[in-house]
Amino acid sequence: MSLDQLKAFLGVMQNKASLREAVLAAATADDVAQIGASLGFEFSGDELLRLSGKKVGRVTVTKQDIPGEYN
């Protein structure tokens, strides 16, 4: 079910410039999940990362490597 929620969130994001800007400014996948949660969508950052490299609607999910990020 959360994958459906994630896809629905990405669908909304592709049509709302302000949401797209907030997502692009987010530092981590978990931050994006929190943005989604504030709008009523339930998915995790891990689920978002699993879609990396895939296209959902008009949105292509891309993982950003941040310099200085530690695992």
Buried (B, 14 or more C-beta within 10 A) or exposed (E): EBEEBBBBBBEEBBEEEEBBEBBEEBEBBBBBBEBBBEEEBBBBBEBBBBBEEEEBEEBEBEEEEEEEEEE
